[in-house]
Amino acid sequence: MNKRIVGFHQDEEQHWVAELECGHNQHVRHNPPWTNRPWVVTPEGRTEFLGRVLACKKCDQEAPRDWWPKA
């Protein structure tokens, strides 16, 4: 299920995590050659991706939210 990115934070290992509008989190690592997301390593790149969609596997699995979106 596609959900918009509403924010970002770093986990305890300093990996970037996208906060999705549904309340789920999803790692967005830049780890070439397996995962190529150069936009995630700069503040400007992350800002550019706010509002874009990611496939939320947690929604597909009907998993509980990781956080609660603000109303």
PQR file of N, CA, C, O and H, with PARSE charges and radii, in Angstrom:
ATOM      1  N   MET A   1       0.846  -1.166   0.000 -0.4000 1.5000
ATOM      2  CA  MET A   1       0.000   0.000   0.000 -0.0000 2.0000
ATOM      3  C   MET A   1       0.900   1.241   0.000  0.5500 1.7000
ATOM      4  O   MET A   1       1.779   1.361   0.854 -0.5500 1.4000
ATOM      5  N   ASN A   2       0.697   2.140  -0.922 -0.4000 1.5000
ATOM      6  CA  ASN A   2       1.529   3.341  -1.023 -0.0000 2.0000
ATOM      7  C   ASN A   2       1.111   4.394  -0.004  0.5500 1.7000
ATOM      8  O   ASN A   2      -0.072   4.708   0.134 -0.5500 1.4000
ATOM      9  H   ASN A   2      -0.016   2.043  -1.615  0.4000 1.0000
ATOM     10  N   LYS A   3       2.099   4.933   0.707 -0.4000 1.5000
ATOM     11  CA  LYS A   3       1.870   5.967   1.721 -0.0000 2.0000
ATOM     12  C   LYS A   3       2.901   7.071   1.551  0.5500 1.7000
ATOM     13  O   LYS A   3       4.043   6.809   1.171 -0.5500 1.4000
ATOM     14  H   LYS A   3       3.059   4.678   0.595  0.4000 1.0000
ATOM     15  N   ARG A   4       2.497   8.311   1.833 -0.4000 1.5000
ATOM     16  CA  ARG A   4       3.389   9.457   1.685 -0.0000 2.0000
ATOM     17  C   ARG A   4       4.384   9.551   2.841  0.5500 1.7000
ATOM     18  O   ARG A   4       4.081   9.189   3.978 -0.5500 1.4000
ATOM     19  H   ARG A   4       1.570   8.523   2.141  0.4000 1.0000
ATOM     20  N   ILE A   5       5.583  10.046   2.517 -0.4000 1.5000
ATOM     21  CA  ILE A   5       6.604  10.327   3.534 -0.0000 2.0000
ATOM     22  C   ILE A   5       6.267  11.671   4.175  0.5500 1.7000
ATOM     23  O   ILE A   5       6.078  12.666   3.475 -0.5500 1.4000
ATOM     24  H   ILE A   5       5.830  10.339   1.594  0.4000 1.0000
ATOM     25  N   VAL A   6       6.193  11.698   5.504 -0.4000 1.5000
ATOM     26  CA  VAL A   6       5.872  12.940   6.213 -0.0000 2.0000
ATOM     27  C   VAL A   6       7.031  13.445   7.069  0.5500 1.7000
ATOM     28  O   VAL A   6       6.971  14.560   7.587 -0.5500 1.4000
ATOM     29  H   VAL A   6       6.347  10.890   6.072  0.4000 1.0000
ATOM     30  N   GLY A   7       8.076  12.650   7.225 -0.4000 1.5000
ATOM     31  CA  GLY A   7       9.222  13.073   8.022 -0.0000 2.0000
ATOM     32  C   GLY A   7      10.308  12.021   8.003  0.5500 1.7000
ATOM     33  O   GLY A   7      10.159  10.952   7.412 -0.5500 1.4000
ATOM     34  H   GLY A   7       8.125  11.744   6.805  0.4000 1.0000
ATOM     35  N   PHE A   8      11.406  12.349   8.666 -0.4000 1.5000
ATOM     36  CA  PHE A   8      12.549  11.440   8.756 -0.0000 2.0000
ATOM     37  C   PHE A   8      13.155  11.533  10.146  0.5500 1.7000
ATOM     38  O   PHE A   8      13.042  12.563  10.811 -0.5500 1.4000
ATOM     39  H   PHE A   8      11.527  13.218   9.147  0.4000 1.0000
ATOM     40  N   HIS A   9      13.789  10.470  10.579 -0.4000 1.5000
ATOM     41  CA  HIS A   9      14.621  10.483  11.771 -0.0000 2.0000
ATOM     42  C   HIS A   9      15.698   9.414  11.599  0.5500 1.7000
ATOM     43  O   HIS A   9      15.631   8.595  10.682 -0.5500 1.4000
ATOM     44  H   HIS A   9      13.880   9.633  10.039  0.4000 1.0000
ATOM     45  N   GLN A  10      16.681   9.432  12.482 -0.4000 1.5000
ATOM     46  CA  GLN A  10      17.724   8.414  12.457 -0.0000 2.0000
ATOM     47  C   GLN A  10      17.512   7.439  13.600  0.5500 1.7000
ATOM     48  O   GLN A  10      17.112   7.828  14.697 -0.5500 1.4000
ATOM     49  H   GLN A  10      16.735  10.098  13.227  0.4000 1.0000
ATOM     50  N   ASP A  11      17.786   6.161  13.331 -0.4000 1.5000
ATOM     51  CA  ASP A  11      17.673   5.153  14.375 -0.0000 2.0000
ATOM     52  C   ASP A  11      18.937   5.157  15.240  0.5500 1.7000
ATOM     53  O   ASP A  11      19.809   6.007  15.060 -0.5500 1.4000
ATOM     54  H   ASP A  11      18.112   5.846  12.440  0.4000 1.0000
ATOM     55  N   GLU A  12      19.036   4.226  16.162 -0.4000 1.5000
ATOM     56  CA  GLU A  12      20.162   4.184  17.095 -0.0000 2.0000
ATOM     57  C   GLU A  12      21.495   3.888  16.398  0.5500 1.7000
ATOM     58  O   GLU A  12      22.557   4.140  16.969 -0.5500 1.4000
ATOM     59  H   GLU A  12      18.327   3.535  16.308  0.4000 1.0000
ATOM     60  N   GLU A  13      21.450   3.358  15.173 -0.4000 1.5000
ATOM     61  CA  GLU A  13      22.672   3.094  14.407 -0.0000 2.0000
ATOM     62  C   GLU A  13      22.937   4.177  13.365  0.5500 1.7000
ATOM     63  O   GLU A  13      23.791   4.008  12.495 -0.5500 1.4000
ATOM     64  H   GLU A  13      20.588   3.154  14.709  0.4000 1.0000
ATOM     65  N   GLN A  14      22.208   5.286  13.453 -0.4000 1.5000
ATOM     66  CA  GLN A  14      22.340   6.438  12.559 -0.0000 2.0000
ATOM     67  C   GLN A  14      21.899   6.155  11.120  0.5500 1.7000
ATOM     68  O   GLN A  14      22.340   6.833  10.192 -0.5500 1.4000
ATOM     69  H   GLN A  14      21.514   5.423  14.160  0.4000 1.0000
ATOM     70  N   HIS A  15      21.026   5.148  10.932 -0.4000 1.5000
ATOM     71  CA  HIS A  15      20.425   4.892   9.629 -0.0000 2.0000
ATOM     72  C   HIS A  15      19.166   5.751   9.506  0.5500 1.7000
ATOM     73  O   HIS A  15      18.448   5.952  10.485 -0.5500 1.4000
ATOM     74  H   HIS A  15      20.668   4.597  11.686  0.4000 1.0000
ATOM     75  N   TRP A  16      18.902   6.258   8.292 -0.4000 1.5000
ATOM     76  CA  TRP A  16      17.726   7.104   8.091 -0.0000 2.0000
ATOM     77  C   TRP A  16      16.461   6.266   7.987  0.5500 1.7000
ATOM     78  O   TRP A  16      16.437   5.205   7.364 -0.5500 1.4000
ATOM     79  H   TRP A  16      19.485   6.095   7.496  0.4000 1.0000
ATOM     80  N   VAL A  17      15.409   6.778   8.620 -0.4000 1.5000
ATOM     81  CA  VAL A  17      14.114   6.119   8.674 -0.0000 2.0000
ATOM     82  C   VAL A  17      13.062   7.118   8.197  0.5500 1.7000
ATOM     83  O   VAL A  17      12.994   8.242   8.693 -0.5500 1.4000
ATOM     84  H   VAL A  17      15.428   7.640   9.127  0.4000 1.0000
ATOM     85  N   ALA A  18      12.241   6.697   7.228 -0.4000 1.5000
ATOM     86  CA  ALA A  18      11.138   7.537   6.767 -0.0000 2.0000
ATOM     87  C   ALA A  18       9.941   7.316   7.684  0.5500 1.7000
ATOM     88  O   ALA A  18       9.631   6.188   8.067 -0.5500 1.4000
ATOM     89  H   ALA A  18      12.296   5.783   6.826  0.4000 1.0000
ATOM     90  N   GLU A  19       9.277   8.415   8.027 -0.4000 1.5000
ATOM     91  CA  GLU A  19       8.037   8.365   8.795 -0.0000 2.0000
ATOM     92  C   GLU A  19       6.908   8.518   7.783  0.5500 1.7000
ATOM     93  O   GLU A  19       6.844   9.516   7.067 -0.5500 1.4000
ATOM     94  H   GLU A  19       9.529   9.332   7.716  0.4000 1.0000
ATOM     95  N   LEU A  20       6.023   7.536   7.724 -0.4000 1.5000
ATOM     96  CA  LEU A  20       4.961   7.527   6.731 -0.0000 2.0000
ATOM     97  C   LEU A  20       3.650   8.042   7.318  0.5500 1.7000
ATOM     98  O   LEU A  20       3.434   7.972   8.528 -0.5500 1.4000
ATOM     99  H   LEU A  20       6.075   6.724   8.307  0.4000 1.0000
ATOM    100  N   GLU A  21       2.783   8.558   6.459 -0.4000 1.5000
ATOM    101  CA  GLU A  21       1.534   9.165   6.893 -0.0000 2.0000
ATOM    102  C   GLU A  21       0.638   8.198   7.665  0.5500 1.7000
ATOM    103  O   GLU A  21      -0.235   8.632   8.415 -0.5500 1.4000
ATOM    104  H   GLU A  21       2.959   8.615   5.476  0.4000 1.0000
ATOM    105  N   CYS A  22       0.845   6.904   7.491 -0.4000 1.5000
ATOM    106  CA  CYS A  22       0.025   5.898   8.160 -0.0000 2.0000
ATOM    107  C   CYS A  22       0.461   5.645   9.599  0.5500 1.7000
ATOM    108  O   CYS A  22      -0.239   4.966  10.350 -0.5500 1.4000
ATOM    109  H   CYS A  22       1.554   6.551   6.882  0.4000 1.0000
ATOM    110  N   GLY A  23       1.621   6.192   9.989 -0.4000 1.5000
ATOM    111  CA  GLY A  23       2.141   5.962  11.336 -0.0000 2.0000
ATOM    112  C   GLY A  23       3.191   4.875  11.397  0.5500 1.7000
ATOM    113  O   GLY A  23       3.655   4.526  12.482 -0.5500 1.4000
ATOM    114  H   GLY A  23       2.190   6.744   9.379  0.4000 1.0000
ATOM    115  N   HIS A  24       3.574   4.334  10.256 -0.4000 1.5000
ATOM    116  CA  HIS A  24       4.646   3.340  10.212 -0.0000 2.0000
ATOM    117  C   HIS A  24       5.973   4.001   9.858  0.5500 1.7000
ATOM    118  O   HIS A  24       6.006   5.060   9.231 -0.5500 1.4000
ATOM    119  H   HIS A  24       3.197   4.618   9.374  0.4000 1.0000
ATOM    120  N   ASN A  25       7.057   3.367  10.266 -0.4000 1.5000
ATOM    121  CA  ASN A  25       8.414   3.784   9.911 -0.0000 2.0000
ATOM    122  C   ASN A  25       8.978   2.799   8.902  0.5500 1.7000
ATOM    123  O   ASN A  25       8.628   1.619   8.911 -0.5500 1.4000
ATOM    124  H   ASN A  25       7.030   2.507  10.775  0.4000 1.0000
ATOM    125  N   GLN A  26       9.859   3.292   8.027 -0.4000 1.5000
ATOM    126  CA  GLN A  26      10.519   2.420   7.063 -0.0000 2.0000
ATOM    127  C   GLN A  26      11.940   2.920   6.826  0.5500 1.7000
ATOM    128  O   GLN A  26      12.145   4.093   6.513 -0.5500 1.4000
ATOM    129  H   GLN A  26      10.144   4.250   8.020  0.4000 1.0000
ATOM    130  N   HIS A  27      12.918   2.031   6.975 -0.4000 1.5000
ATOM    131  CA  HIS A  27      14.306   2.412   6.705 -0.0000 2.0000
ATOM    132  C   HIS A  27      14.463   2.788   5.237  0.5500 1.7000
ATOM    133  O   HIS A  27      13.882   2.156   4.356 -0.5500 1.4000
ATOM    134  H   HIS A  27      12.751   1.078   7.229  0.4000 1.0000
ATOM    135  N   VAL A  28      15.255   3.826   4.988 -0.4000 1.5000
ATOM    136  CA  VAL A  28      15.546   4.284   3.633 -0.0000 2.0000
ATOM    137  C   VAL A  28      17.060   4.436   3.498  0.5500 1.7000
ATOM    138  O   VAL A  28      17.575   5.539   3.317 -0.5500 1.4000
ATOM    139  H   VAL A  28      15.728   4.340   5.704  0.4000 1.0000
ATOM    140  N   ARG A  29      17.752   3.320   3.589 -0.4000 1.5000
ATOM    141  CA  ARG A  29      19.211   3.326   3.561 -0.0000 2.0000
ATOM    142  C   ARG A  29      19.757   3.565   2.152  0.5500 1.7000
ATOM    143  O   ARG A  29      19.168   3.154   1.152 -0.5500 1.4000
ATOM    144  H   ARG A  29      17.334   2.424   3.736  0.4000 1.0000
ATOM    145  N   HIS A  30      20.895   4.237   2.115 -0.4000 1.5000
ATOM    146  CA  HIS A  30      21.676   4.337   0.884 -0.0000 2.0000
ATOM    147  C   HIS A  30      22.844   3.391   1.078  0.5500 1.7000
ATOM    148  O   HIS A  30      23.789   3.705   1.802 -0.5500 1.4000
ATOM    149  H   HIS A  30      21.374   4.571   2.928  0.4000 1.0000
ATOM    150  N   ASN A  31      22.785   2.231   0.434 -0.4000 1.5000
ATOM    151  CA  ASN A  31      23.764   1.169   0.655 -0.0000 2.0000
ATOM    152  C   ASN A  31      24.135   0.518  -0.680  0.5500 1.7000
ATOM    153  O   ASN A  31      23.841  -0.655  -0.912 -0.5500 1.4000
ATOM    154  H   ASN A  31      22.018   1.976  -0.154  0.4000 1.0000
ATOM    155  N   PRO A  32      24.794   1.305  -1.565 -0.5600 1.5000
ATOM    156  CA  PRO A  32      25.138   0.745  -2.877  0.2800 2.0000
ATOM    157  C   PRO A  32      26.038  -0.475  -2.737  0.5500 1.7000
ATOM    158  O   PRO A  32      26.825  -0.529  -1.792 -0.5500 1.4000
ATOM    159  N   PRO A  33      25.961  -1.440  -3.618 -0.5600 1.5000
ATOM    160  CA  PRO A  33      25.123  -1.490  -4.819  0.2800 2.0000
ATOM    161  C   PRO A  33      23.744  -2.081  -4.577  0.5500 1.7000
ATOM    162  O   PRO A  33      22.947  -2.163  -5.511 -0.5500 1.4000
ATOM    163  N   TRP A  34      23.436  -2.498  -3.350 -0.4000 1.5000
ATOM    164  CA  TRP A  34      22.153  -3.155  -3.084 -0.0000 2.0000
ATOM    165  C   TRP A  34      20.998  -2.165  -3.073  0.5500 1.7000
ATOM    166  O   TRP A  34      19.949  -2.439  -3.655 -0.5500 1.4000
ATOM    167  H   TRP A  34      24.084  -2.432  -2.590  0.4000 1.0000
ATOM    168  N   THR A  35      21.167  -1.048  -2.438 -0.4000 1.5000
ATOM    169  CA  THR A  35      20.128  -0.026  -2.367 -0.0000 2.0000
ATOM    170  C   THR A  35      20.749   1.308  -2.731  0.5500 1.7000
ATOM    171  O   THR A  35      21.705   1.750  -2.094 -0.5500 1.4000
ATOM    172  H   THR A  35      22.019  -0.825  -1.965  0.4000 1.0000
ATOM    173  N   ASN A  36      20.206   1.947  -3.754 -0.4000 1.5000
ATOM    174  CA  ASN A  36      20.770   3.204  -4.238 -0.0000 2.0000
ATOM    175  C   ASN A  36      19.791   4.346  -3.968  0.5500 1.7000
ATOM    176  O   ASN A  36      18.878   4.594  -4.756 -0.5500 1.4000
ATOM    177  H   ASN A  36      19.429   1.588  -4.271  0.4000 1.0000
ATOM    178  N   ARG A  37      19.990   5.035  -2.850 -0.4000 1.5000
ATOM    179  CA  ARG A  37      19.154   6.171  -2.469 -0.0000 2.0000
ATOM    180  C   ARG A  37      20.052   7.339  -2.042  0.5500 1.7000
ATOM    181  O   ARG A  37      20.078   7.691  -0.862 -0.5500 1.4000
ATOM    182  H   ARG A  37      20.731   4.833  -2.210  0.4000 1.0000
ATOM    183  N   PRO A  38      20.785   7.943  -2.981 -0.5600 1.5000
ATOM    184  CA  PRO A  38      21.691   9.023  -2.610  0.2800 2.0000
ATOM    185  C   PRO A  38      20.982  10.228  -2.012  0.5500 1.7000
ATOM    186  O   PRO A  38      21.602  11.006  -1.286 -0.5500 1.4000
ATOM    187  N   TRP A  39      19.704  10.398  -2.300 -0.4000 1.5000
ATOM    188  CA  TRP A  39      18.941  11.533  -1.782 -0.0000 2.0000
ATOM    189  C   TRP A  39      18.825  11.516  -0.261  0.5500 1.7000
ATOM    190  O   TRP A  39      18.609  12.561   0.354 -0.5500 1.4000
ATOM    191  H   TRP A  39      19.201   9.766  -2.890  0.4000 1.0000
ATOM    192  N   VAL A  40      18.965  10.348   0.348 -0.4000 1.5000
ATOM    193  CA  VAL A  40      18.747  10.240   1.787 -0.0000 2.0000
ATOM    194  C   VAL A  40      19.913  10.801   2.611  0.5500 1.7000
ATOM    195  O   VAL A  40      19.746  11.067   3.801 -0.5500 1.4000
ATOM    196  H   VAL A  40      19.141   9.500  -0.151  0.4000 1.0000
ATOM    197  N   VAL A  41      21.085  10.984   2.002 -0.4000 1.5000
ATOM    198  CA  VAL A  41      22.258  11.384   2.782 -0.0000 2.0000
ATOM    199  C   VAL A  41      22.391  12.899   2.979  0.5500 1.7000
ATOM    200  O   VAL A  41      23.276  13.344   3.711 -0.5500 1.4000
ATOM    201  H   VAL A  41      21.221  10.768   1.035  0.4000 1.0000
ATOM    202  N   THR A  42      21.525  13.702   2.336 -0.4000 1.5000
ATOM    203  CA  THR A  42      21.600  15.153   2.528 -0.0000 2.0000
ATOM    204  C   THR A  42      20.262  15.690   3.017  0.5500 1.7000
ATOM    205  O   THR A  42      19.214  15.136   2.688 -0.5500 1.4000
ATOM    206  H   THR A  42      20.806  13.341   1.741  0.4000 1.0000
ATOM    207  N   PRO A  43      20.289  16.768   3.802 -0.5600 1.5000
ATOM    208  CA  PRO A  43      19.026  17.378   4.239  0.2800 2.0000
ATOM    209  C   PRO A  43      18.170  17.822   3.057  0.5500 1.7000
ATOM    210  O   PRO A  43      16.945  17.696   3.090 -0.5500 1.4000
ATOM    211  N   GLU A  44      18.817  18.345   2.012 -0.4000 1.5000
ATOM    212  CA  GLU A  44      18.075  18.810   0.836 -0.0000 2.0000
ATOM    213  C   GLU A  44      17.392  17.635   0.121  0.5500 1.7000
ATOM    214  O   GLU A  44      16.253  17.753  -0.331 -0.5500 1.4000
ATOM    215  H   GLU A  44      19.812  18.447   1.985  0.4000 1.0000
ATOM    216  N   GLY A  45      18.086  16.527   0.028 -0.4000 1.5000
ATOM    217  CA  GLY A  45      17.515  15.342  -0.609 -0.0000 2.0000
ATOM    218  C   GLY A  45      16.312  14.821   0.148  0.5500 1.7000
ATOM    219  O   GLY A  45      15.288  14.488  -0.449 -0.5500 1.4000
ATOM    220  H   GLY A  45      19.011  16.432   0.396  0.4000 1.0000
ATOM    221  N   ARG A  46      16.437  14.749   1.478 -0.4000 1.5000
ATOM    222  CA  ARG A  46      15.307  14.271   2.279 -0.0000 2.0000
ATOM    223  C   ARG A  46      14.128  15.233   2.171  0.5500 1.7000
ATOM    224  O   ARG A  46      12.984  14.791   2.063 -0.5500 1.4000
ATOM    225  H   ARG A  46      17.268  15.020   1.963  0.4000 1.0000
ATOM    226  N   THR A  47      14.385  16.532   2.197 -0.4000 1.5000
ATOM    227  CA  THR A  47      13.305  17.518   2.069 -0.0000 2.0000
ATOM    228  C   THR A  47      12.591  17.351   0.733  0.5500 1.7000
ATOM    229  O   THR A  47      11.366  17.451   0.661 -0.5500 1.4000
ATOM    230  H   THR A  47      15.314  16.891   2.284  0.4000 1.0000
ATOM    231  N   GLU A  48      13.357  17.096  -0.322 -0.4000 1.5000
ATOM    232  CA  GLU A  48      12.777  16.914  -1.655 -0.0000 2.0000
ATOM    233  C   GLU A  48      11.836  15.705  -1.703  0.5500 1.7000
ATOM    234  O   GLU A  48      10.889  15.686  -2.490 -0.5500 1.4000
ATOM    235  H   GLU A  48      14.352  17.015  -0.263  0.4000 1.0000
ATOM    236  N   PHE A  49      12.094  14.704  -0.868 -0.4000 1.5000
ATOM    237  CA  PHE A  49      11.288  13.490  -0.901 -0.0000 2.0000
ATOM    238  C   PHE A  49      10.080  13.524   0.040  0.5500 1.7000
ATOM    239  O   PHE A  49       9.283  12.586   0.044 -0.5500 1.4000
ATOM    240  H   PHE A  49      12.863  14.719  -0.229  0.4000 1.0000
ATOM    241  N   LEU A  50       9.934  14.574   0.826 -0.4000 1.5000
ATOM    242  CA  LEU A  50       8.727  14.694   1.644 -0.0000 2.0000
ATOM    243  C   LEU A  50       7.518  14.741   0.713  0.5500 1.7000
ATOM    244  O   LEU A  50       7.514  15.479  -0.272 -0.5500 1.4000
ATOM    245  H   LEU A  50      10.582  15.336   0.823  0.4000 1.0000
ATOM    246  N   GLY A  51       6.506  13.960   1.028 -0.4000 1.5000
ATOM    247  CA  GLY A  51       5.309  13.908   0.204 -0.0000 2.0000
ATOM    248  C   GLY A  51       5.335  12.832  -0.869  0.5500 1.7000
ATOM    249  O   GLY A  51       4.293  12.502  -1.437 -0.5500 1.4000
ATOM    250  H   GLY A  51       6.509  13.360   1.828  0.4000 1.0000
ATOM    251  N   ARG A  52       6.498  12.285  -1.153 -0.4000 1.5000
ATOM    252  CA  ARG A  52       6.569  11.183  -2.121 -0.0000 2.0000
ATOM    253  C   ARG A  52       6.091   9.901  -1.441  0.5500 1.7000
ATOM    254  O   ARG A  52       6.004   9.833  -0.214 -0.5500 1.4000
ATOM    255  H   ARG A  52       7.344  12.553  -0.692  0.4000 1.0000
ATOM    256  N   VAL A  53       5.788   8.904  -2.234 -0.4000 1.5000
ATOM    257  CA  VAL A  53       5.217   7.678  -1.667 -0.0000 2.0000
ATOM    258  C   VAL A  53       6.224   6.537  -1.636  0.5500 1.7000
ATOM    259  O   VAL A  53       7.108   6.428  -2.485 -0.5500 1.4000
ATOM    260  H   VAL A  53       5.859   8.959  -3.230  0.4000 1.0000
ATOM    261  N   LEU A  54       6.055   5.699  -0.635 -0.4000 1.5000
ATOM    262  CA  LEU A  54       6.771   4.432  -0.510 -0.0000 2.0000
ATOM    263  C   LEU A  54       5.732   3.334  -0.326  0.5500 1.7000
ATOM    264  O   LEU A  54       4.651   3.582   0.209 -0.5500 1.4000
ATOM    265  H   LEU A  54       5.337   5.787   0.055  0.4000 1.0000
ATOM    266  N   ALA A  55       6.051   2.143  -0.759 -0.4000 1.5000
ATOM    267  CA  ALA A  55       5.175   0.998  -0.511 -0.0000 2.0000
ATOM    268  C   ALA A  55       5.338   0.596   0.952  0.5500 1.7000
ATOM    269  O   ALA A  55       6.431   0.232   1.384 -0.5500 1.4000
ATOM    270  H   ALA A  55       6.929   1.942  -1.193  0.4000 1.0000
ATOM    271  N   CYS A  56       4.259   0.664   1.701 -0.4000 1.5000
ATOM    272  CA  CYS A  56       4.309   0.331   3.128 -0.0000 2.0000
ATOM    273  C   CYS A  56       3.920  -1.131   3.323  0.5500 1.7000
ATOM    274  O   CYS A  56       2.748  -1.500   3.248 -0.5500 1.4000
ATOM    275  H   CYS A  56       3.371   0.960   1.350  0.4000 1.0000
ATOM    276  N   LYS A  57       4.936  -1.947   3.573 -0.4000 1.5000
ATOM    277  CA  LYS A  57       4.705  -3.370   3.791 -0.0000 2.0000
ATOM    278  C   LYS A  57       3.971  -3.622   5.105  0.5500 1.7000
ATOM    279  O   LYS A  57       3.231  -4.597   5.237 -0.5500 1.4000
ATOM    280  H   LYS A  57       5.888  -1.647   3.634  0.4000 1.0000
ATOM    281  N   LYS A  58       4.186  -2.733   6.077 -0.4000 1.5000
ATOM    282  CA  LYS A  58       3.511  -2.906   7.367 -0.0000 2.0000
ATOM    283  C   LYS A  58       2.003  -2.713   7.226  0.5500 1.7000
ATOM    284  O   LYS A  58       1.225  -3.397   7.891 -0.5500 1.4000
ATOM    285  H   LYS A  58       4.787  -1.942   5.971  0.4000 1.0000
ATOM    286  N   CYS A  59       1.581  -1.771   6.352 -0.4000 1.5000
ATOM    287  CA  CYS A  59       0.143  -1.599   6.094 -0.0000 2.0000
ATOM    288  C   CYS A  59      -0.418  -2.854   5.425  0.5500 1.7000
ATOM    289  O   CYS A  59      -1.507  -3.314   5.770 -0.5500 1.4000
ATOM    290  H   CYS A  59       2.213  -1.216   5.811  0.4000 1.0000
ATOM    291  N   ASP A  60       0.325  -3.402   4.473 -0.4000 1.5000
ATOM    292  CA  ASP A  60      -0.115  -4.613   3.790 -0.0000 2.0000
ATOM    293  C   ASP A  60      -0.307  -5.765   4.775  0.5500 1.7000
ATOM    294  O   ASP A  60      -1.166  -6.624   4.575 -0.5500 1.4000
ATOM    295  H   ASP A  60       1.210  -3.029   4.193  0.4000 1.0000
ATOM    296  N   GLN A  61       0.499  -5.776   5.843 -0.4000 1.5000
ATOM    297  CA  GLN A  61       0.425  -6.833   6.857 -0.0000 2.0000
ATOM    298  C   GLN A  61      -0.516  -6.463   8.005  0.5500 1.7000
ATOM    299  O   GLN A  61      -0.675  -7.230   8.955 -0.5500 1.4000
ATOM    300  H   GLN A  61       1.197  -5.078   6.005  0.4000 1.0000
ATOM    301  N   GLU A  62      -1.143  -5.277   7.913 -0.4000 1.5000
ATOM    302  CA  GLU A  62      -2.027  -4.761   8.968 -0.0000 2.0000
ATOM    303  C   GLU A  62      -1.325  -4.701  10.319  0.5500 1.7000
ATOM    304  O   GLU A  62      -1.919  -5.013  11.351 -0.5500 1.4000
ATOM    305  H   GLU A  62      -1.014  -4.653   7.142  0.4000 1.0000
ATOM    306  N   ALA A  63      -0.055  -4.296  10.304 -0.4000 1.5000
ATOM    307  CA  ALA A  63       0.740  -4.176  11.528 -0.0000 2.0000
ATOM    308  C   ALA A  63       0.320  -2.938  12.316  0.5500 1.7000
ATOM    309  O   ALA A  63      -0.163  -1.969  11.730 -0.5500 1.4000
ATOM    310  H   ALA A  63       0.427  -4.042   9.466  0.4000 1.0000
ATOM    311  N   PRO A  64       0.500  -2.958  13.636 -0.5600 1.5000
ATOM    312  CA  PRO A  64       0.196  -1.754  14.425  0.2800 2.0000
ATOM    313  C   PRO A  64       1.149  -0.619  14.065  0.5500 1.7000
ATOM    314  O   PRO A  64       2.255  -0.855  13.579 -0.5500 1.4000
ATOM    315  N   ARG A  65       0.715   0.596  14.305 -0.4000 1.5000
ATOM    316  CA  ARG A  65       1.520   1.779  13.991 -0.0000 2.0000
ATOM    317  C   ARG A  65       2.765   1.839  14.867  0.5500 1.7000
ATOM    318  O   ARG A  65       2.778   1.358  16.000 -0.5500 1.4000
ATOM    319  H   ARG A  65      -0.183   0.787  14.700  0.4000 1.0000
ATOM    320  N   ASP A  66       3.816   2.447  14.306 -0.4000 1.5000
ATOM    321  CA  ASP A  66       5.042   2.692  15.055 -0.0000 2.0000
ATOM    322  C   ASP A  66       4.940   3.994  15.841  0.5500 1.7000
ATOM    323  O   ASP A  66       5.603   4.157  16.865 -0.5500 1.4000
ATOM    324  H   ASP A  66       3.806   2.838  13.386  0.4000 1.0000
ATOM    325  N   TRP A  67       4.113   4.919  15.366 -0.4000 1.5000
ATOM    326  CA  TRP A  67       3.891   6.211  16.011 -0.0000 2.0000
ATOM    327  C   TRP A  67       2.508   6.684  15.568  0.5500 1.7000
ATOM    328  O   TRP A  67       1.932   6.118  14.639 -0.5500 1.4000
ATOM    329  H   TRP A  67       3.575   4.788  14.534  0.4000 1.0000
ATOM    330  N   TRP A  68       1.972   7.708  16.216 -0.4000 1.5000
ATOM    331  CA  TRP A  68       0.629   8.214  15.900 -0.0000 2.0000
ATOM    332  C   TRP A  68       0.722   9.541  15.174  0.5500 1.7000
ATOM    333  O   TRP A  68       1.272  10.502  15.713 -0.5500 1.4000
ATOM    334  H   TRP A  68       2.439   8.168  16.971  0.4000 1.0000
ATOM    335  N   PRO A  69       0.186   9.613  13.940 -0.5600 1.5000
ATOM    336  CA  PRO A  69       0.211  10.888  13.205  0.2800 2.0000
ATOM    337  C   PRO A  69      -0.556  11.972  13.972  0.5500 1.7000
ATOM    338  O   PRO A  69      -1.543  11.699  14.656 -0.5500 1.4000
ATOM    339  N   LYS A  70      -0.075  13.191  13.837 -0.4000 1.5000
ATOM    340  CA  LYS A  70      -0.773  14.324  14.449 -0.0000 2.0000
ATOM    341  C   LYS A  70      -2.050  14.592  13.680  0.5500 1.7000
ATOM    342  O   LYS A  70      -2.073  14.496  12.453 -0.5500 1.4000
ATOM    343  H   LYS A  70       0.727  13.413  13.281  0.4000 1.0000
ATOM    344  N   ALA A  71      -3.091  14.922  14.380 -0.4000 1.5000
ATOM    345  CA  ALA A  71      -4.396  15.178  13.732 -0.0000 2.0000
ATOM    346  C   ALA A  71      -4.420  16.496  13.020  0.5500 1.7000
ATOM    347  O   ALA A  71      -5.436  16.860  12.428 -0.5500 1.4000
ATOM    348  H   ALA A  71      -3.073  15.001  15.376  0.4000 1.0000
TER
END
